[in-house]
Amino acid sequence: MKRESQTSPMSVLSQVMGIVNVTPDSFSDGGRWTSTAAAVGHAMRLVEQGADVLDIGGESTRPGAEPVGEAEEIERVAPVIAAVRARWGGPISVDTMKPAVARAAVAAGATMWNDVTALSQAPDSLAVAAELGCAVVLMHMKGEPRTMQADPRYGDVVAEVRDYLRDRAGAAMAAGVARENIWLDPGIGFGKTLEHNMALTARLGELAALGFPVLYAASRKRTIQAVDPTAVEATDRLGGSLALALEGARRGARMVRVHDVRETVQALKLLAAVAAAG
């Protein structure tokens, strides 16, 4: 199949994944949606605003975050997924690194497993992903959330991330995950400096060239504050989030993961309109 140019209207109108954090400690909105009712209400608002996919997570992966027990994470996400599924027929992603949580989430109605460890956290992660038959997002992370921002170093960050994700995709397919179910995510902010994040964004096409759809996730992240020191609070980073989402889409991302769904959908529509006019 002929690959579309990175600036065609089809490629810039990326899908939008809305974030639903059912956590007390996520960096942006931790503690806001901890009850099932609050989380479901937020999820449905994101759908109304134009979200194509909902990403529901019960464990924070912000820098310095402490791990959550398996049972507690399932208790957080499974009821929310089941309640959202009862009201909405669209794709639901579970943001987890634990196979047991992914299994419970799919049983509750999830259709995608978004794993920041690229299915490497547990010995049975690959086998469970193949068994579930759901879509999977393989993300690059250097280290673990508690330590990932402690002086991360690379030779060529783009080449290293690309090669790692290519190898993880190969491992997933060898384990029985269908190629068409695999997404790749460069892991903006996960064990990367500002320079690393900007290089990965500028050269996102090299990751897309592997032939798998790319998920790009930079919404409200600290890399924005590194450029604009006045953006101390996560909610001060809307402008930077939109700029990065648009660049990600323009450079080949098939989906952008965001907190601010309405604004991102609108920005993407305008970017596509400009591309079509040109």
MOPE-V640558 format. One line per field, one symbol per residue. burial: I if it has 16 or more other C-alpha atoms within 10 Angstrom, else O. Layout:
burial: ???
//
This chain:
burial: OOOOOIIIIIIIIIIIIIIIIIIOIIIIIOOIIIOIOOIIOIIIOIIOIIIIIIIIIIIIIIIOIOOOOIOOIIOIIIIIIIIIIOOOOOIIIIIIIIIIIIIIIIOIIIIIIIIIIIIIOOOOIIIIIIOIIIIIIIIIIIOIIOOIIOOOOOOOIIOOIIOIIIOIIOIIIOIIIIIOIIIIIIIIIIIIIIOIIOOIIIOIIIIIOOOIIIIIIIIIIIIIIOOOOOIOOIIOIIOIIIOIIIIIIIIIIIIIIIIIIIIIIOIIOOIIOOIOOO
//
